[in-house]
Amino acid sequence: MKQQTLTPTSNHESGIRPDVTETPSTPALEQFLAIPKCLDQLNARMITLESALGVQSQEISQIGSSVEHQKDGLRALHEMYSCLEAATERHTAAIREHCFDHVARGVAQRLFSLVDLADELGASTSGSNEARRLARGLGVQLAECLEFLGVESVRVREGTRFDPKLMRPCKQQGTSDPRRDRTVQRTVRRGFRRDGVMIRPIAVSVYTFIESKDIQEVRAQGEQS
């Protein structure tokens, strides 16, 4: 039998790796060493951003102050406009009143007479129906002319309580019903007002309560006893 001769082999050949300490690769080392520089750059950017934010904050504050000044200016303009509007309204009212007193009042007084005549003809029982219809139409047109001058014609319904501020009694109608006492029987002549003030009161016929003879006799007997 042949004997085998053993020959020493190297670690590489035997597959056994020697204990060797590895060193980091060059790119990783460069990235690690660049971290402080990156932090410095970030810190510098943060300082720049803080400075920019401060400037923007000042600009925003200035814009806010400018807006407040503009609001104050607008409020002042609004107050001036309100004062001018009120003065214009007063001036316009004064002009209208002056024109009415010196021009329109005389015209209105003449129209009052024509309206009364048209009302009388329209309510008259004599004459044809066509004449009464034309008279009523004329009264309506005359009332519209007065409205153009700012004058409103006023009537009252039957049974309305007599109001001395608006009405003037020109006739009295007796009644035995106490509920009708001091109420309007009918409108004799329409009234006119302007801006809520009566220019001519309404002429009305007013009911007046009159006791019956039986009641008068009973009261007279009671007084004698």
Summary of the structure (lengths in Angstrom):
residues: 225
radius of gyration: 54.3
end to end distance: 186.6
largest distance: 187.4
contacts: 489
relative contact order: 0.06
helix: 61%
strand: 16%
